[in-house]
Each structure stands twice: as C-alpha cells, then as structure tokens.
Amino acid sequence: MIREDPRCGRVGDARRVFGGIACPDTVCWTSMISGYHRAGRYGEALSLFSRMLKMGSSPDQVTCVTVISILASLGRLDDARALLKRMPAPSMVAWNAVISSYAQQSGIKHEVFGLYKDMKRQGLWPSRSTFASMLSAAANMKASVEGRQFHASSVRHGLDANVFVGSSLINLYAKCGCISEAKSVFYFSRERNIVMWNAMLNGLVRNELQEEAIQMFWYMTRLGLEADEFTFVSVLGACAYLDSHCLGRQVQCVTIKNGMAASLLVANATLDMHSKFGATDDAKTLFNLIPYKDSVSWNALIVGLAHNGEEEAAIGMLGLMNADGITLDEVSFATVVNACSNIRATETGKQIHCLAMKYSICSNHAVGSSLIDLYSKHGDVESCRKVLAQVDASSIVPINALIACLVQNDRDDEAIQLFQQVLRDRLKPSSFTFSSILSGCTGLLSSIVGKQAHCYTMKSGLLTDDSSLGVLLIRIYLKSKMPEDADKLLTEMPDHKSLLEWTAIISGYAQNGYSLQSLVSFWRMRSYDVHSDEATFASILKACSEMTALNDGKEIHGLIIKSGFNSYETSTSALIDMYSKCGDITSSFEAFKQLENKQSITLWNSMIVGFAKNGYADEALLLFQKMQKSQLKPDDVTFLGVLIACAHAGLISVGRHYFDSMNKVYGLKPRVDHYACFIDLLGRGGHLEEAEEVINQLPFRPDGVIWATYLAGCRMHNDEERGKVAAKKLTELEPENSSTYVLVSGLHAAAGNWGEAKIAREAMRENGVTKFPGCSWVTVGNKTSLFLVQDKKHPDSLSIYEKLDDLTGMMKKDDDIEEYDMLISAEMFT
C-alpha cells in the first residue's frame, strides 16, 4: 500500500500506513520518500530521509538517487554531490542523476566536466544518459571543443547511433553554429525519430536557415511523419523570420487540421508569429480563444501590441494580466515600461515601477534598463541613478542604459566618468557602451576619447565584431579634422560589403568638408560591387555639389536612373541641388519636371533656391506661385529662396511683400538668414537707411552675418560712413574673420581712400589673421585638379601662369574691364 498509494496520488494515506509500521525496511522508506518526491513535497521527503538515517537504516541506491533528484530540484547541487561521495559504490544511475543536475545549470562548466572525469576514474562506462547530459552542458556553454571530445567518446562506446545521443549532438552543433556537422549527424543516423527531426529543425531556425527548415518540414509531411507541438513551434518561428505571413497562416491551418492548435505551446508560437507580422487583430482573436493562458501567452500579446504602435493597449493588458492572477515577469515589466517610455507616459511608468518593486523584480537587468530609459527621456537623471543602484551590478546592460541617459541629457563628463568606473570594476564594455560614449563626445574630447576607444575596441576584438563602431570612429576622426586616421581605419575595416557602413562613411566625408574623399570612397564602394540606395546617392551628390564636379554628378545621375531611384524624392532633390550648384540649371529643372509626384516641399525648395542662386529670379518666383496653386504650404526654406531671387533681381517691393507675408500670412517667424537676405535685398537696391532701421529693430542681437551683409551693401554703394559703423561692429564680433578686413579694405578702396585700405590690411596682419586662400576645381577630361591662390604645386604651373599673364595683359587693354585698380587692390590683398 505504501508503494501503490503515492503512485495514485494518495500520499496522506500512504503516510498513515507508513506511520503504523514499527520498523520500516529500506523499501518502505524509499517508497515513502519517492511518494513525497512525486508530489513535490521536497521538504517532507528530506525530513523523512534524515529520520531514516537517524534510525540506523541504510539507504540503497534507489533511495540515494531519489534524494539526489530532490536536492537537484531544490538547487542544492553541492549537497547532492556530497551525498554521491558518501555512497559506498554509487551506480551509473546515481552518477547520471548528479551529472544531469549540474548540466542543467549554467556557468558551472568545470564542475560538470570534472564530475564526468571522476566517474570515469571509478571505472564506470558512460551511458546514453551520461552523453546526453554532457552534450547538453557543452551546448548550453557553446563549448564546441569539449563537445567534439564527447562526440568522439560516444563513437568509441558505440552510442553515437543512439537516437537520444544523436539528438543531443545535433543540438550541440546547432548551438555552436556548426550546422554542417549537425546535418552530418542527422543524415548519417540510421534511425530518426521525431525528436531528431525537431532538433534538426530547431537548429536550422537557430542558424537563420529558415528556408531549409520549411523545406525539411514539408519533406517530413511527405514521408508521413507525424509532427508534434515542438515541430510546429520551430516551423512557425521560421515563418516569422522569413517575413511570410501567408506561409505562417498555412502552417497554422496544418496545426488545426492535425489537432495541434489546442496545444498551449503551438498556440503561443502562433500568437507570437501574428504579433511579429503586426497582425495584432489576429493575435487578439487567437489570444481570446486560448482557454488556459500562461505568462507566455500574455507576454506574446503584450510584446506584439507594444512593438506595433499600440502601447496603450499593451499597458492595459498588463493590468488585465495582473488581475487574472498570472505572475508578472521581467518580460512583462520590461516591455510595458518601454511602451510607457515610447509614448512619454512617465506617470504611468512610475506606477508600473511601484508594481515592479512589489514583485521584487527591479533588480532584473532588462527591467532596470527599461526604467532607466523611461526616466532618461523625462530628463530625470537622479532617478536613473537610483534605479541602477537597485540593479544587480554584474551586467553591463543597465550601465549602458545610464551612460546613454547621461549622453542624451548633455552630461558627457559624467558619462565618461561612469565608463571609467566600468573599467575599474573590471566589467567588460559592449559595443553599445562605446557607441553611447562616442556619440556623446564633442570637440577636443572626441578625438582623445575616440583614439582611446579605437585602441580598446581593436584590442578586445569589438571593432572586428561590430563594424558600426568603426563607422562611429571614422566620423569622430573626420569631425576632429583627422582625415588620415579616418582613411587608415577605413582600409583596416574587414567588411567591405556593407552598404550601411559605406553610406555612413561617404556622408561623413561629405558633411565634414572632405568632398573629394567622399567621391573616392563612393567609387571604391562601387568596385566592391556594393549597390547604392537613396541615402548613398543623396550623400555623394552633396559632395559633387560642393566640388562642382558636374561630370561625376552626371555619371551618378545615370546610376540613379539605372537603379530606379530617379522616382524617389530624396535622390531627385539631391540631383536638383547638385545641378544647380554646378550651374547647370537646365538639367536641374529637367530632373524636377521628370518627377511625377511632387508632394514634398523639399523638391520645390531645391528648385526655387536653385533658380534664385543662378540668377533666374523670374523663374524662381513663377515656380513659387505654381507651388502655392498646388496647395503646398511654403516653409522657411521656401521664403529664403524667394528672398534670394528678389535680391538678385533687385525686386525690392516684391521682396518686402514676401518678407512681411512670412509672419502675417503664413505664421512663419523669420530667422537670422531671412533677415540677412532682406538686408541684402535692401543693400543691393541702395536702401541703406531702411536696412539700418531693420537692423536696429531686430528681435535679436545682430550677428556677424547681418553686419557683413550690411557692410557689403555699403561697399557696393560707396557709403563709407555707414560702412565704418558696420565694420566696427563686425570687427568686435569676429576679430579673427579675414572676410571682415577684406570687406573693409574693399570699402575704402572703392571710395579712393587708399590710406584707410592700407590700415585695414595692416590691422589684419597685426591681429595675426590669415586669409584662407580661395580654391577652384578644374576638370579636363576625366581628371579634376584643385588650385589654390598662388598655387605652384601643379606640375604645369609655369605654363598656367604664363597663360594667366597673357589674359591679364589682354584685360588691361580691354576697355570693357572697369575698375581695374580694384582688381589690383584685391590681388595685393590676397
């Protein structure tokens, strides 16, 4: 009865019978302890075992194995191992029980391998259970070397053909990324049951071979093999990765046909699949059909809602989950806190934080990181620090979140101090750590930290593993005006096939004034057969426009047409800008006309500004009027182009009308550059007094651009008195700007006041101001040459200067060349 009652679930009846036995034998003790074990009453089982020992009864192998299993279930592995050592001659079953317990724990690699060696020293031969446990341990730790040794040992013992061992081998190689070895084990197995098929399917999905997994599944069905719930979990996961919702629905139909849809595992996998495809309505319908939902079911729907823009619904589901009595875990809290962060629901996030504290889950890395991100977006750095203090300090993830928080809130110095603390605590920084630190560095600090980060990431291997760090470092070197270091790092980067990296590098060069290097990088990218996207074309066209490299721009235009991006707004806008800056306004307008969909204001702005800067004022204004008829509302850039057009055409009244309409009609507040354009318009037209009134009534303090524009107008109309006032203001604001002295000298020279012009040049020299020489690009054939003022580095400089002398002599003789003295003055100045 003691043996049978526990098996029937009547543990209480068995205990009463056992209590009536005066001197129970070993079988009675073992039966009662096993009964408690099966019922999950581990404490009572251990108490009974202690009583057995005190009464002098000797436990047998079965008793010890049962107690070892109980200790393992309670996580008391050291006690289980100690009991194994006290056994006089532990059997293979006892060893397997301990080894299996250790194999299921992570982070104790040496212990489980040491147990295997101890067992071998006892002269025991490993069984299939032993190899299955050891292979499982090696797989969990991705210890491929040890795993291969166990494989070889299983072959020597003739157990490699065992289905149990074979599935463990497939799992090992799949988790270690050795999918070809996993396939070899599978295909050379003489017997393949559903466990092996499932192991192979899971391995293919794990190694991102989803198409092969689907093909294997259909092959299974053709062979007549009956798939189980684990099969469908793997196949549904493959459908999600393949981005094929239609295929996923087909597999769902197969689960219904096979009667597997009622399985909670399959239902959860299907729910997760619908969520990943953004089919939240399907996910909700399926969720409502699941009769007994577990935490995985709830979390799958919550994650799906949060990731598909239904954050408020996800937050509401957390409340329903809690009300339904389902234990909230780290996935639930982390997802919902992130949802609050995304919609800036800080107060709701604080309430969820309180709930997480009640569940004692704030020490979890994922929950802590989410909370730090929540408070970071609210600008509450101190709360972020308090959250980090409660999180287990063994992980870099929450520290990364705080570093990112400090960077986002412009506390770069504190971010660097925290990073230094990470190194002192001997924590291992991740790629995200360096990404956050590097993105927050500015000025001189960026080059210093950039070099240090470069050394560390290269030494640790992070730079090789994550090429995005290399892109960040290249951008820092370019911003710090260190192009040589950027070029060297670019050549050292291992992956030359990533479009994202090439685009970042090309745009980095273009944005920091290294247009030629940007162009060289683009053609180098093409040599690796990397095809450009819209962002790449926009970046390289910017470089072409800065260099006025019209031929290269036309060639890239051809690539855009060939790639099919000529119908995209961003690339077309970049083409319009490139042609305009290169002076080919006809091609610019052709690119504008060929685009059918002109709903983007950026396109109209590019064309209006292009017309205006190339002197086509009437065309710019006509296009502006056409844009208004298209029901497109102009923005501040539009009016900038309109004002430039009016200034170049001398349309003072029209320009004044449009400037006034910015605020009165369109509600746009003029910026500094709008005022500068308006002052330029008035200055060009000789309305210097009105321009002065505009400056005096500015809603902000006039900067160097305003005074330089006004000074240019004074110089144009020889108004030396007003020019002196503007020059004084400009010198005070920008004493190291060479343009100030050039304008002042030109003003005095134009008025015939050579003494003052000389004083301006001497002041420039005394203040140590150096004028950067002008440069030009000249393209002859396929070769582009760069020339500076007084440049003598070109190999044909002698013949070039001879030709310049001839042209200068011809200009002197030409009566149409006016104010030649001013040309000589400018020559002397430069």
HUNOR-V987055 format. One line per field, one symbol per residue. ss: DSSP state (~ for helix, > for strand, _ for the rest). phi: phi as a letter, one per 30 degrees, with the letter a starting at -180 (. if undefined). A space follows every 50 residues. Layout:
BEGIN
ss: ???
phi: ???
END
This chain:
BEGIN
ss: _~~~~~~___~~~~~~~~~______~~~~~~~~~~~~~~__~~~~~~~~~ ~~~~______~~~~~~~~~~~~~___~~~~~~~~~~_____~~~~~~~~~ ~~~_____~~~~~~~~~~~~~______~~~~~~~~~~~~~___~~~~~~~ ~~~~~~______~~~~~~~~~~~~~___~~~~~~~~~______~~~~~~~ ~~~~~~___~~~~~~~~~~~~~~_____~~~~~~~~~~~~~___~~~~~~ ~~~~~~~______~~~~~~~~~~~~~___~~~~~~~~~~_____~~~~~~ ~~~~~~~___~~~~~~~~~~~~~______~~~~~~~~~~~~~___~~~~~ ~~~~~~~~______~~~~~~~~~~~~~___~~~~~~~~~~______~~~~ ~~~~~~~~___~~~~~~~~~~~~~______~~~~~~~~~~__~~~~~~~~ ~~~~~~~~~~_~~~~_~~~~~~~~~~~~~___~~~~~~~~~~______~~ ~~~~~~~~~~~___~~~~~~~~~~~~~______~~~~~~~~~~~~~~__~ ~~~~~~~~~~~~~_~~~_~~~~~~~~~~~~~___~~~~~~~~~~______ ~~~~~~~~~~~~~___~~~~~~~~~~~~~______~~~~~~~~~~~~~~_ _~~~~~~~~~~~~~_______~~~~~~~~~~~~~___~~~~~~~~~____ ___~~~~~~~~~~~~~___~~~~~~~~~~~~~~____~~~~~~~~~~~~~ ___~~~~~~~~~~~~~________>>>>>>__>>>>>>________~~~~ ~~~~~~~~~~~~~______~~~~~~~~~~_
phi: .dddeddcicddddddddddcdbdddddeddddddddddicddddddddd dddddidcdcddddddddddddddicddddddddddddbddddddddddd ddddccibedddddddddddddidcdcdddddddddddddchcddddddd dddddddicddddddddddddeddddicdddddddddcddbbcdddeddd edddddcicddddddddddedddidddcddddddddddddddhbdddddd ddddddddicdddddddddddddddddiddddddddeddddbdcdddddd dddddddcicddddddddddddddidddcddeddddddddddchdddddd ddeddddddhcdddddddddddddddddicdddddddddcdeddcdddde ddddddddchcddddddddddedddidcdcddeddddddcdbiddddddd dddeddddddiddddbddddddddddddddhbddddddddddddcccddd dddddddddddcicdddddddddddddcicddcdddddddddddddchdd ddddddeddddddicdccdddddddeddddddicddddddddddddccdc dddddeddddeddcicddddddddddddddicddcddeddddddddddci dddddddddddeddccicddceddddddddeddddiddddddddddcddb decdddddddddddddchcddddddddddddddbdccddedddddddddd dicddddddddddddddidcddddbbcbcbicccccbcdidbdddcdddd dddddddddddddddddchddddddddddd
END
